[in-house]
């Protein structure tokens, strides 16, 4: 009985080699190629995705993975070259709209193609170390569209012109800007940085260099600093609406450098600045001004020849709601200072534990105010959310600098 059971379940190898139709690969690929054309031409509703998946599955199973993959690259590239011509032909303000529309179409097509070729994505591609289908689609879009000789320069100049228009008071389509910038980010951080962020920071430096020279000739110190603060807030808002969050620190550094740091000595000596010679002290003491220098009033300054007018607050009793509002305003004003201190420390140290961050921030800010450890902790959390810092995977009290 036992031997009979073994014979019933014994499986023998085929005695003859299975012969595949020599034209099988070509016939099957033609079916799949036609389907890809239909997807890009918005005719996918008539396709049987189950049948297409089975065809792609069988091609990989019968060792035609290379034919399937190379055919995909060739077919997608051909479609993207046609799409490129359509985008290039768009005139004026329609250029970004056409680019955005074609980008959305490409993503939808890419999703359907990836579903059909899922088996190849999971088996053939990892085994041959080729680029996965979705990533391949992004790379081909980057190479044939974004880096097209007739699109790349035009795209950058259009984006920079829109930013300039917004800076000079015009209203722009922020939603469209956000979509285009997100596309660059989706194509990889290097694409966003090289094709937009670096030129953006360069033209921003030129813009604020020119604006600061114009303002400093016609404004007193107080008005000038208000204009600088308004510009700083505008750039932070711009990042919030349509730029990468990591660009915030970079663009605010540009504004601070061009509008404040580069004119610090002039601002110190401006009429009505309240910042006369010897009244303002700097740490460290030197003629040069660095990003980490601290300025504070020299309360030991006296002079028989000069009078320095310092604004005074008329003493009056505040109501409890007014006191609360004042406290909140002070806390809000301190937040960016605490964050700036954290970023400076982490940029220098790269990795630091929680207690040491608290200690170093407190020490760095003690000449201005006593930082609340709870508020420092909140600022750390905020910087983590905005991808400036991250927690160590093994030690949650250890932070690493990212930006």
C-alpha positions in Angstrom: 0.0 0.0 0.0 2.8 2.3 1.0 4.7 1.6 -2.3 1.5 2.2 -4.3 1.1 5.6 -2.7 4.6 6.6 -3.6 4.1 5.5 -7.2 0.9 7.6 -7.5 2.7 10.8 -6.4 5.9 10.3 -8.2 6.6 13.1 -10.8 8.9 12.4 -13.7 10.8 15.0 -15.7 9.7 15.7 -19.3 11.3 13.3 -21.8 11.1 15.9 -24.5 12.2 19.6 -24.5 9.3 22.0 -24.7 9.5 23.9 -27.9 8.3 27.5 -27.8 7.0 29.1 -31.0 10.0 31.0 -32.5 7.7 33.9 -33.1 6.2 33.8 -29.6 8.3 36.6 -28.2 7.6 39.0 -31.1 3.9 38.2 -31.1 3.5 38.7 -27.4 5.6 41.9 -27.3 3.5 43.3 -30.2 0.4 42.9 -28.0 2.1 44.6 -25.1 3.6 47.4 -27.2 0.1 48.1 -28.7 -1.3 48.3 -25.1 1.4 50.9 -24.1 0.5 53.0 -27.2 -3.2 52.8 -26.2 -2.4 53.8 -22.6 -0.5 56.9 -23.7 -3.2 57.7 -26.3 -5.9 57.6 -23.5 -7.6 54.5 -24.9 -6.9 52.2 -22.0 -10.6 51.5 -21.3 -10.8 48.8 -24.0 -7.7 46.9 -22.7 -7.8 43.6 -20.6 -5.2 44.2 -17.9 -5.5 40.6 -16.7 -4.6 39.3 -20.2 -1.8 41.8 -20.6 -0.4 40.9 -17.2 -0.5 37.2 -18.2 1.4 38.0 -21.5 4.1 39.9 -19.6 4.3 37.1 -17.0 4.8 34.5 -19.7 7.5 36.5 -21.5 9.6 36.7 -18.3 8.8 33.0 -17.6 10.1 32.0 -21.0 13.3 34.0 -20.5 12.3 37.0 -22.7 12.7 39.5 -19.9 15.4 41.4 -21.7 13.2 41.8 -24.8 10.3 43.0 -22.7 12.5 45.5 -20.7 14.3 47.0 -23.7 11.1 47.2 -25.7 9.5 49.2 -22.8 12.4 51.6 -22.8 12.2 52.1 -26.6 8.4 52.6 -26.6 8.3 54.9 -23.6 11.2 57.0 -25.0 9.4 57.4 -28.4 6.2 58.6 -26.7 8.1 61.1 -24.4 9.8 62.6 -27.4 6.4 63.3 -29.0 5.2 64.7 -25.7 8.3 66.9 -25.6 7.3 68.4 -28.9 3.8 69.2 -27.6 5.3 71.0 -24.6 7.8 72.9 -26.6 5.0 74.2 -28.9 3.0 75.7 -26.0 3.2 79.5 -26.0 3.5 82.0 -23.2 1.6 81.1 -20.0 0.4 77.8 -21.5 3.9 76.4 -21.3 3.7 75.4 -17.6 0.1 74.3 -17.9 1.0 72.0 -20.8 4.0 70.6 -18.9 1.9 70.0 -15.8 -0.9 68.3 -17.8 1.5 66.0 -19.6 3.3 65.2 -16.4 0.0 64.1 -14.8 -0.8 62.0 -17.9 2.6 60.4 -17.8 2.2 59.4 -14.1 -1.2 57.8 -14.8 0.3 55.9 -17.8 3.3 54.8 -15.7 1.0 53.4 -13.0 -0.9 51.3 -15.5 2.3 50.1 -17.2 3.8 49.1 -13.9 0.7 47.1 -13.0 1.0 45.2 -16.3 4.7 44.5 -15.8 4.5 43.8 -12.1 6.0 40.3 -12.4 9.0 41.6 -14.3 9.4 44.3 -11.7 9.5 41.7 -8.9 11.7 39.1 -10.5 13.6 39.9 -13.6 14.6 43.5 -12.6 16.1 42.7 -9.2 17.9 39.7 -10.6 19.5 41.7 -13.4 20.0 44.9 -11.3 18.0 47.0 -13.7 16.0 50.1 -12.8 12.5 49.4 -11.6 9.6 50.4 -14.0 8.4 53.5 -12.0 11.9 54.8 -11.4 12.7 54.2 -15.1 9.6 56.2 -16.1 10.8 59.1 -14.0 14.3 59.0 -15.3 13.1 58.9 -18.9 10.8 61.9 -18.2 13.8 63.7 -16.7 16.1 63.0 -19.7 13.6 63.5 -22.5 11.5 66.3 -21.1 13.1 68.3 -18.3 16.6 68.1 -19.7 15.5 68.6 -23.3 17.5 71.4 -24.8 14.4 73.3 -25.7 12.7 72.9 -22.3 15.3 73.0 -19.6 16.4 76.7 -20.0 12.9 77.8 -20.7 11.5 76.1 -17.7 14.1 77.7 -15.3 13.7 81.2 -16.8 9.8 80.9 -16.5 10.0 79.8 -12.9 12.4 82.5 -11.9 10.4 85.2 -13.8 7.3 84.1 -11.8 9.2 84.4 -8.5 10.4 87.9 -9.6 6.9 88.9 -10.5 5.6 87.9 -7.1 8.4 89.7 -5.4 7.4 92.9 -7.2 3.8 92.7 -6.2 2.1 90.6 -9.0 -0.2 87.7 -8.2 0.9 84.4 -9.7 -0.7 80.9 -9.9 0.9 79.4 -6.8 -0.9 76.1 -7.3 0.7 75.6 -10.7 4.1 76.7 -9.3 3.7 74.1 -6.5 2.8 71.3 -9.0 5.9 72.1 -11.2 8.2 72.4 -8.2 6.9 69.1 -6.8 7.5 67.5 -10.2 11.2 68.5 -9.9 11.4 67.2 -6.3 9.7 63.9 -7.4 12.5 63.5 -10.0 15.1 63.6 -7.2 16.7 66.1 -4.9 19.5 66.6 -7.3 17.1 67.6 -10.1 15.3 70.1 -7.8 18.6 71.6 -6.5 20.5 71.8 -9.9 17.6 72.7 -12.1 15.9 75.2 -9.8 17.2 75.8 -6.2 20.8 76.9 -7.0 19.9 79.4 -9.7 17.0 80.5 -7.5 19.3 81.3 -4.7 21.8 83.1 -7.0 19.2 85.4 -8.6 17.7 86.0 -5.1 21.1 87.2 -3.9 21.3 89.6 -6.8 17.8 90.8 -6.2 18.3 91.5 -2.5 21.7 93.0 -3.1 20.2 95.6 -5.5 17.1 96.2 -3.2 19.3 96.7 -0.1 21.5 99.3 -1.9 18.3 101.2 -3.0 16.7 101.1 0.5 19.7 101.9 2.5 20.1 105.2 0.6 16.6 106.4 1.3 15.5 104.9 4.6 16.6 105.3 8.2 17.7 102.3 10.2 14.2 101.5 11.7 12.4 101.6 8.3 15.2 99.7 6.6 15.0 96.9 9.2 11.2 96.7 8.8 11.6 96.3 5.1 14.2 93.6 5.6 11.9 91.8 8.1 9.0 92.0 5.7 11.1 90.5 2.9 12.3 87.7 5.2 8.7 86.8 6.1 7.7 86.8 2.4 10.4 84.3 1.6 9.4 82.0 4.4 5.8 82.2 3.1 7.0 81.4 -0.4 8.7 78.3 0.8 5.5 77.3 2.7 3.4 77.7 -0.5 5.5 76.1 -3.2 9.1 75.3 -2.4 10.9 72.5 -0.7 10.9 73.0 3.1 14.7 72.5 3.1 15.0 75.7 1.0 13.8 77.8 3.9 17.1 78.0 5.7 19.0 78.7 2.5 16.8 81.6 1.2 16.6 83.2 4.7 20.4 83.1 4.9 20.5 84.9 1.5 18.1 87.6 2.7 19.9 88.1 6.0 23.3 88.2 4.3 22.4 90.7 1.5 20.1 92.9 3.6 21.7 92.8 7.1 25.1 91.3 7.4 26.6 93.0 4.3 25.4 96.4 5.6 25.9 96.0 9.4 28.5 98.7 9.8 26.4 101.1 7.8 23.4 100.3 9.8 25.3 100.8 13.1 26.3 104.3 12.0 23.0 105.4 10.4 21.2 108.4 11.7 18.4 107.7 14.1 19.6 104.1 14.4 20.2 104.2 18.1 23.4 102.2 17.3 26.2 104.8 17.8 29.8 104.0 18.0 30.7 102.4 21.3 27.0 102.1 22.2 26.8 98.7 20.5 29.2 95.9 21.4 30.0 92.9 19.4 31.2 89.4 20.3 33.7 88.5 19.2 35.3 92.0 19.1 36.6 92.6 15.5 36.1 94.8 12.5 34.7 91.9 10.5 31.1 90.7 10.9 30.3 87.0 10.8 27.1 85.0 10.8 27.5 83.9 14.4 28.5 87.3 15.8 26.3 88.7 18.6 25.4 92.4 19.2 24.3 93.9 22.5 24.0 97.3 24.1 27.1 98.5 26.0 25.4 99.6 29.3 28.7 101.0 30.6 28.9 103.6 27.8 29.1 107.3 28.9 30.0 110.4 27.0 30.0 114.1 27.8 29.8 115.0 24.1 27.1 112.6 22.8 23.6 111.9 23.8 22.0 108.7 22.7 18.2 108.7 22.5 16.8 105.4 23.7 13.1 104.7 23.4 11.3 104.3 26.7 8.1 102.6 27.6 5.6 104.6 29.4 4.8 102.9 32.7 1.3 101.7 32.9 -0.4 98.8 34.5 -1.2 96.0 32.0 -4.4 94.0 32.3 -4.1 90.2 32.6 -5.1 89.6 28.9 -2.5 92.2 27.9 0.2 90.5 30.0 -0.7 87.2 28.4 -0.6 88.7 24.9 2.8 90.3 25.7 4.2 86.9 27.0 2.9 85.2 23.8 4.5 87.8 21.6 7.8 87.5 23.4 7.7 83.7 23.1 6.9 84.0 19.4 9.9 86.3 18.9 12.2 83.9 20.6 11.2 80.8 18.6 13.3 81.7 15.5 16.3 82.6 17.7 16.1 79.3 19.5 15.8 77.4 16.2 18.7 79.3 14.7 20.8 78.4 17.7 19.9 74.7 17.4 20.7 74.7 13.7 24.1 76.4 14.2 25.0 73.9 16.9 23.8 70.8 15.0 25.4 72.1 11.8 28.7 72.2 13.7 28.4 69.0 15.7 26.3 66.9 13.3 25.2 64.5 16.0 24.2 65.4 19.6 22.1 64.1 22.4 19.1 65.9 23.8 20.6 67.1 27.1 23.7 68.5 25.4 21.5 70.4 22.9 19.5 71.9 25.7 22.8 72.9 27.5 24.5 74.4 24.5 21.4 76.3 23.3 20.9 77.8 26.8 24.6 78.8 26.9 24.6 80.3 23.4 21.4 82.4 24.1 22.1 83.4 27.8 23.4 86.9 26.8 19.9 87.6 25.3 17.5 85.6 27.4 17.1 82.5 29.4 15.8 79.9 27.0 13.1 77.6 28.4 14.1 73.9 28.1 10.4 73.0 27.2 10.4 75.5 24.4 13.8 74.2 23.1 12.3 70.7 23.0 9.3 72.1 21.0 11.7 73.8 18.5 13.7 70.5 18.1 10.4 68.7 17.3 9.5 71.5 14.8 12.9 71.1 13.1 12.4 67.3 12.9 9.0 67.8 11.2 10.6 70.2 8.7 13.5 67.7 8.0 16.3 69.7 9.5 17.0 67.1 12.1 16.2 63.4 12.6 16.2 61.0 15.6 18.7 58.2 15.7 16.9 54.9 15.0 18.6 53.1 17.9 18.7 56.0 20.5 15.6 58.3 20.4 17.5 60.9 22.5 20.2 61.3 19.9 19.7 63.8 17.0 21.3 64.0 13.6 21.6 67.1 11.4 20.1 66.7 7.9 19.8 70.0 6.1 
